[in-house]
Structures are given as structure tokens and as C-alpha cells.
Amino acid sequence: MSLSKENHGSTFKQRFEELVGAVVSRESVDGPQAAYFRGRQIQALIRLLPLIMTGNAINTLVICWVFWGKVDKLGLSLWGFLVIASLPVAAVWWRMLLTNGARVLATRVAHHIIVGHVIFFAALWSVLPLVVFPSADHNGAMLVATVVVGTICGGAFMLSPLVPAALAYVITMCLTCVIGLMSSNYATSQALMIALVVYMVIMSGVSFTNGRVFMSRLRAEAETERQKQLIDLLLRDFEEHASDWLWEISPTGHLRHVSARLAQTFGMSTKHLLQRSFIELLSTMLPPNDEEARKALAQLTSCIRMGQPFRDLEIPVEVGHEVRCWSLTAKPLLDETGRSAGWRGVGSDITHTRRSRDELARLANFDALTGLANRHRFSSELSKLAADPTTPGRPCALLFLDLDNFKNINDSLGHGVGDQLLRRVGARLKGCVVEGDLLARLGGDEFALLSWRYATHEEAAALAERLIVLLSEPCQLDDAMVEVRASIGVALAPRDGRDPQSLLQCADLALYAAKAAGRNTYRFFDLEMAESARARVRLQHELGQALTANQFTLYFQPQMRLDNSEVIGFEALVRWQHSERGLIGPGEFIPVAEETGQIVLLGNWVLREACKAAAKWPSNLRVAVNLSAVQFRSSSVIDLVDEALTESGLEPERLELEITESALIEDHDGAQATLVALRSRGIRVAMDDFGTGYSSLAYLRRFPLDKLKIDGMFVRSLDCDPGAQAVVTAIISLARALRLETTAEGIETAEQLVMLRALGCDDVQGYLIARPMPGADVPAYLDRTSIAAL
């Protein structure tokens, strides 16, 4: 119960403080504004004092005139003097309570003094009913009651800005009237007493309500002023320090307020800016021949005329001989009738942002190295070919260009020279492009040209020939003179394809055909290429299945010593026993296996099977196995060879691994380490197809080898081509000088055999000796050669 009382008392106290705070200004509620609010309350009372003084003077004179002679004249005169004189004294005194300055201020003591003045004034008027009511006749009592009630009502309204003063006045007057009535003949009228009390309560409530409204208005005005000052401060700080600027135009289109920031942005004086309309000013600042600026100004003019708000409207302007980019945002202003009152908005200089955005767009669509269009932009332009599949497209030619020897130049001379070469190639190609065509660098050393000007077969062929001749001119890059070669594939639209994907595939196939034709040339797409590509894809798929299904088999071709005609070993040659096409030679599927990476699995299988087969031969016979460049550069090649030898039981000295020059080019140190590891095990190493690649003497001197194999291309021309004879002679002489053996491949005639023996070649293999045979036929072949030797 006690807790409930405490809560009720706390709630009542809180409610009472809220009511007092609604009409009385205190620092705890209003903070620094409390003194200002008190000053405004006193100032409101002072403004009403002339009216109060006039009414009180008239009422006082009427009372003195009516009751002159009926009451003590001296007392009545003294009372009238005090009533009339108290108000001017209050006016002077109250003004002294206010501070003179930018704002009207008053202390809490000032309010107390005014409340005391009001109580004193109410006490003066209270004398009248106390003295007059007991002895007054009916007419006199009515006069006094009327004057008192009017004074109470007027005082309640006029003093309501200061509620404590109003309440003190009303309560004092009403209580003295009650006392006066109780001592008069009207005391018997209880209804009159009750009406007077009710009137006191009503007037107190009216005073409180008016006071609360007055205080609410003061607080609202103060908050509005605070917000206005804050906005002015923010706007001033915005105009002084921000890069943006405010602008406002009248219904006639002229600027209303020109700040220093606005004048600085326009590069004009304030007077000049105020003389011309906003649209007219912008029209004089447009860069010449700038279509984007004219469109932006037209859009701005249309929005202002139609009364439509706009946001982030970008317009290029020329300020001080420099082109800038502004972003304008604004909305229309309306008056109280809903009519246009002008426009207000904000502008910002987004020149740097625009330049950064344009640079990002450029980087997204152009190659940073050559300045040509990149793959993204090229794809976007190419996709427009399929904008409307039902409409025949405009004829065009697509040329794919690839540098033939760029990788070698990049690896040998460095990436810096390679980048210079790509820039030089891009510049040369750009010189052959007409306006409207698109030249792009797709990446690496790949370029593409989409041409509508050279769209026929004859025109595209002439362009391709011109490009090849132009690129073949040597380039001086730093200290190196570089010769460039290029292959070009050409596809024509709509002949070869109407959609981008088909056209790309056709151009890519044509480029592949140009490279297969010997490089440094061009090829047009034809249907045979498509069929060949489909066959190639089918072959790739079947090749993977063949590895799983064990469809490969080994054939062996014997190698013979020329000095004694003895068989010294066999070369293992892989064949594909296709389920439908029969036996397929390596020339058809080995290149596909190398492209797809399936050569590694195939090569490992060949190595294991060859070792197993050779382990069953006589111990004086070797087996030669080809290692692809990919397989040789593998980090696990040594382990694979060791496993093959261990599984088969073949002695390492009976294994000869044949590698090509391309396997030694890219990773010199790694290749040398692999060769050293192989030869340390006793395994022999031969360089295959010597004379067809780089044939650098540095390779022969640096890498540990055992044999050079002379390519069959030279051997087959020995008896008819003096140049081939010179090459074979040079290879054999070089091998002797380096203490290397030589094997001649592809021998087919007895004349070739005689010439090779005369030149000093060590070993031979070819159809003249024996064709490749299945492993099961090797023993029979060895028996026949033994009998023949005997």
C-alpha cells in the first residue's frame, strides 16, 4: 500500500512539473533560451500596459464619481491615486527588468517581482469590494461587481503570457470578492458564491491555456530560428568550402542569389550573371561543335519549361578556355497558389569524376598496350551482327591474325622487346584500317579486324596480302632487328556465318589452316575446314576412349649397322587399332594427342610396353622410344622411366630415348638436368629429326647426347638433290667431331644405302631394311636376318 502511494505521489509530482514547465520557462527545460523566454513574456505584458492603464483609469474615475460622498473622500481619493499611479510605475520598473541588447533577457527574480506587483495591484482593487459591498445599495453593488468581474476577466487575458502573475491576480481578486460578498446583504445567495468560484476556476484555466499557447509559440519560434541559423551556417559553410554550388532562378529564368562560389564557378562577375537568364548563360558557355553539350542544354531547357524536376544532368561547359563538366540537380518552386515561383538546385563540377569514368570506360574497351580495341569491345561490336536474325546482315569480313614467331622473340629478347613489337604491329595494322572498321587486339599476339569496307572475297584477299607484306618488314627494336611473320584466317559474313559465334569459329579454323599451310600466309574458310574440324573433334573424343579400351599397339622397325649389316635394335612405333577405321598411323592422331595433352598418357603407355617387349629380345638389342616435348619436360619423367625399367626388367643400357630439339628450347637448365639423370643410369639419348629445327650447335655442345638421327626428308633426296647430300654430309661430319653416332631414317633405295655408307653414317632404318612390324613378328625377323648373315 505504501509503495502504491509513493508511485501515485511520484506520478502526481511528475505531472505537476510538466504542467508548470508548459507555462514557466526554466533552465532545466529550455536551457540557454530560458532567460530569452522570460524576457519575451515580460515584453508581451509591457505591450499591453497602455491598454490596461487606460481601462483602469476609466474604471477608477467612474468608481470615484459614483461613490464620492458615500464613502470617506480621503480614502477614496487615496485609493484612486494608488490604482492609477501603480501601472505607470510598473511599466517603468518592468522595462528596467529587461536587458538591452541583441536579445531581450530576464532573470527569474524579474518574474517574482512582477508577480509581486500584480498581487499588490490586485490587492488595491480588492479593497473596493471589501469596503463598498457591505454598505452599498443595489445599484452601487452592481457597479462594483461589474467593474470587478471585468477587471478579473481583462487581467486574466492580458496577464496570461505570464501565467503565475495571471493566476495570482485572478485568485486574489476572486477571494476578496467572496469575502466582500459574505459581509454584504448578498451573502445569503449561495448560487452567487458558487458562480464566483466557478468563474475563478474558469479564468484560471483560460489563463493557463493562453500561457501554454504563448510559451509553445515562443519555443516553436526559437526552434525555427535555431534551425534557420543552422541551415544558414551549413549553407554558408557549403558555399565556402564545398565544391558544389547552389543556384536559384526566378520565374523569368534569372539568377536570384549569386554567391562567391557561383561567380567563381562560372568565371563571371556577379553583375554579369544577374543580367542574363540562366539558360542563356549556359548557351554561351557550350564548347563549340559539342553534340553532347547541345543535347544536355536542350534537355535542361525542356525540363524547366515543362516544370519537371531533374537530377544529375551532366552538361559540358567551357570556363576560361578549359572544358569542364557540370552536374545539375533542381526542382521547381511553387507559391501558395501553386504557380511557378522559379527553380532551386545544386550544381557540382564533376570534371575529374567524368575523366576518371571515361578512363575506366576506355580501359574496359581498349587495350592498354596498343591502344586498339580489346576483346570486350570487339565481342560487343561483333554481337551486333545478330541484332535481328530475320534481317540479312550487312556483308563484312572477319580477319584473325596471329604472329608466327612472337613467342621465340619474346623468350629470347625479353618481354620489353615483345611489348614494343606488339605496339609496332598495332600501329602498322591501324594504318590499313579505314574509318568504320574495327581493329582489336584479342590478347597476346592475336589481332582481329572486322571490316565492312573489304567485304568481298577479292577485297579481303587483297587486304590480307597487304597486311602480310606490311608486317614482314623488319622492325628495329632497341638494339635488335626483328623480322615478323603472320598467319591470317579470313571468314566472310553472311556467307560463312550470320551469327558471331559461327563467324568466329570459321575465322579460327581458317587461321589454323594458314598455320598448317606453312605460316606467313592467309587462308579463307571453306567447308572442308569445317569437316576437318569436326573430324578432329571426333578424333579427340575417340582418342580418349581408345586409351581406356587399350586400342593402341606397338610396331617395331629395325635399325641396322652399316659396317656389318647387323640389327642393333628396333624403334617402337605406336599404331591405333580403330574399331571402325582399322589401323591408323601416328601422323594422324599424335598431333591431336599433343594438343589435348593426351600425349602424356599415351607416351607413358608406349614406354612401358616397349620396355616389356624388348626384355624378351636377345640382350644385344636395344629399343628406341620417342618422348614428346611435353612428356620430357614433365617433372616425373625420371620416375616414369625408372618404373618402366623396373617393371620390365630391361637393362637401362638397352633403352634409347629419342627427343626433339623443341624439348630442349624453353627450359635449358631443366632439360640438361633431365639428360644428365638419364645418362647417369646408362640410358642412351638421341636427338630425333636433326636438321629440321633450329639445329643450334650450342645445343649439341651443351647437352649430353649419344646420337643424332638424320631426318628422312634429307635421306630420300640423297640420290637426286645435291643440297640434301651437303646437309647429310655436314651432319655426319659434325657428329664425328662431337663423338656422336648417327642414324639415317627413311632409307628406301640401295643407292641411298651406298651413299650413306660412303659418307660414314653409322646406322640406318627404313623400308629398304624392313617395314615396321608387330611385336609378335620380331623373333621371326631376327631368325631370318641371322640365317641371311650366315
C-alpha positions, 0 to 999 in steps of 0.5 A, a space after each residue: 500500500 505504501 509503495 502504491 502511494 509513493 508511485 501515485 505521489 511520484 506520478 502526481 509530482 511528475 505531472 505537476 512539473 510538466 504542467 508548470 514547465 508548459 507555462 514557466 520557462 526554466 533552465 532545466 527545460 529550455 536551457 540557454 533560451 530560458 532567460 530569452 523566454 522570460 524576457 519575451 513574456 515580460 515584453 508581451 505584458 509591457 505591450 499591453 500596459 497602455 491598454 490596461 492603464 487606460 481601462 483602469 483609469 476609466 474604471 477608477 474615475 467612474 468608481 470615484 464619481 459614483 461613490 464620492 460622498 458615500 464613502 470617506 473622500 480621503 480614502 477614496 481619493 487615496 485609493 484612486 491615486 494608488 490604482 492609477 499611479 501603480 501601472 505607470 510605475 510598473 511599466 517603468 520598473 518592468 522595462 528596467 527588468 529587461 536587458 538591452 541588447 541583441 536579445 531581450 533577457 530576464 532573470 527569474 527574480 524579474 518574474 517574482 517581482 512582477 508577480 509581486 506587483 500584480 498581487 499588490 495591484 490586485 490587492 488595491 482593487 480588492 479593497 473596493 469590494 471589501 469596503 463598498 459591498 457591505 454598505 452599498 445599495 443595489 445599484 452601487 453593488 452592481 457597479 462594483 461587481 461589474 467593474 470587478 468581474 471585468 477587471 478579473 476577466 481583462 487581467 486574466 487575458 492580458 496577464 496570461 503570457 505570464 501565467 503565475 502573475 495571471 493566476 495570482 491576480 485572478 485568485 486574489 481578486 476572486 477571494 476578496 470578492 467572496 469575502 466582500 460578498 459574505 459581509 454584504 446583504 448578498 451573502 445569503 445567495 449561495 448560487 452567487 458564491 458558487 458562480 464566483 468560484 466557478 468563474 475563478 476556476 474558469 479564468 484560471 484555466 483560460 489563463 493557463 491555456 493562453 500561457 501554454 499557447 504563448 510559451 509553445 509559440 515562443 519555443 516553436 519560434 526559437 526552434 525555427 530560428 535555431 534551425 534557420 541559423 543552422 541551415 544558414 551556417 551549413 549553407 554558408 559553410 557549403 558555399 565556402 568550402 564545398 565544391 558544389 554550388 547552389 543556384 536559384 532562378 526566378 520565374 523569368 529564368 534569372 539568377 536570384 542569389 549569386 554567391 562567391 562560389 557561383 561567380 567563381 564557378 562560372 568565371 563571371 562577375 556577379 553583375 554579369 550573371 544577374 543580367 542574363 537568364 540562366 539558360 542563356 548563360 549556359 548557351 554561351 558557355 557550350 564548347 563549340 561543335 559539342 553534340 553532347 553539350 547541345 543535347 544536355 542544354 536542350 534537355 535542361 531547357 525542356 525540363 524547366 519549361 515543362 516544370 519537371 524536376 531533374 537530377 544529375 544532368 551532366 552538361 559540358 561547359 567551357 570556363 576560361 578556355 578549359 572544358 569542364 563538366 557540370 552536374 545539375 540537380 533542381 526542382 521547381 518552386 511553387 507559391 501558395 497558389 501553386 504557380 511557378 515561383 522559379 527553380 532551386 538546385 545544386 550544381 557540382 563540377 564533376 570534371 575529374 569524376 567524368 575523366 576518371 569514368 571515361 578512363 575506366 570506360 576506355 580501359 574496359 574497351 581498349 587495350 592498354 598496350 596498343 591502344 586498339 580495341 580489346 576483346 570486350 569491345 570487339 565481342 560487343 561490336 561483333 554481337 551486333 551482327 545478330 541484332 535481328 536474325 530475320 534481317 540479312 546482315 550487312 556483308 563484312 569480313 572477319 580477319 584473325 591474325 596471329 604472329 608466327 614467331 612472337 613467342 621465340 622473340 619474346 623468350 629470347 629478347 625479353 618481354 620489353 622487346 615483345 611489348 614494343 613489337 606488339 605496339 609496332 604491329 598495332 600501329 602498322 595494322 591501324 594504318 590499313 584500317 579505314 574509318 568504320 572498321 574495327 581493329 582489336 587486339 584479342 590478347 597476346 599476339 592475336 589481332 582481329 579486324 572486322 571490316 565492312 569496307 573489304 567485304 568481298 572475297 577479292 577485297 579481303 584477299 587483297 587486304 590480307 596480302 597487304 597486311 602480310 607484306 606490311 608486317 614482314 618488314 623488319 622492325 628495329 627494336 632497341 638494339 635488335 632487328 626483328 623480322 615478323 611473320 603472320 598467319 591470317 584466317 579470313 571468314 566472310 559474313 553472311 556467307 560463312 556465318 550470320 551469327 558471331 559465334 559461327 563467324 568466329 569459329 570459321 575465322 579460327 579454323 581458317 587461321 589454323 589452316 594458314 598455320 598448317 599451310 606453312 605460316 606467313 600466309 592467309 587462308 579463307 574458310 571453306 567447308 572442308 575446314 569445317 569437316 576437318 574440324 569436326 573430324 578432329 573433334 571426333 578424333 579427340 573424343 575417340 582418342 580418349 576412349 581408345 586409351 581406356 579400351 587399350 586400342 593402341 599397339 606397338 610396331 617395331 622397325 629395325 635399325 641396322 649397322 652399316 659396317 656389318 649389316 647387323 640389327 642393333 635394335 628396333 624403334 617402337 612405333 605406336 599404331 591405333 587399332 580403330 574399331 571402325 577405321 582399322 589401323 591408323 598411323 601416328 601422323 594422324 592422331 599424335 598431333 591431336 594427342 599433343 594438343 589435348 595433352 593426351 600425349 602424356 598418357 599415351 607416351 607413358 603407355 608406349 614406354 612401358 610396353 616397349 620396355 616389356 617387349 624388348 626384355 624378351 629380345 636377345 640382350 644385344 638389342 636395344 629399343 628406341 622410344 620417342 618422348 614428346 616435348 611435353 612428356 620430357 619436360 614433365 617433372 616425373 619423367 625420371 620416375 616414369 622411366 625408372 618404373 618402366 625399367 623396373 617393371 620390365 626388367 630391361 637393362 637401362 643400357 638397352 633403352 634409347 630415348 629419342 627427343 626433339 630439339 623443341 624439348 630442349 628450347 624453353 627450359 635449358 637448365 631443366 632439360 640438361 638436368 633431365 639428360 644428365 639423370 638419364 645418362 647417369 643410369 646408362 640410358 642412351 639419348 638421341 636427338 630425333 629429326 636433326 636438321 629440321 629445327 633450329 639445329 643450334 650447335 650450342 645445343 649439341 655442345 651443351 647437352 649430353 647426347 649419344 646420337 643424332 638421327 638424320 631426318 628422312 626428308 634429307 635421306 630420300 633426296 640423297 640420290 637426286 638433290 645435291 643440297 640434301 647430300 651437303 646437309 647429310 654430309 655436314 651432319 655426319 661430319 659434325 657428329 664425328 667431331 662431337 663423338 656422336 653416332 648417327 642414324 639415317 631414317 627413311 632409307 628406301 633405295 640401295 643407292 641411298 644405302 651406298 651413299 650413306 655408307 660412303 659418307 660414314 653414317 653409322 646406322 640406318 632404318 627404313 623400308 629398304 631394311 624392313 617395314 615396321 612390324 608387330 611385336 609378335 613378328 620380331 623373333 621371326 625377323 631376327 631368325 631370318 636376318 641371322 640365317 641371311 648373315 650366315 
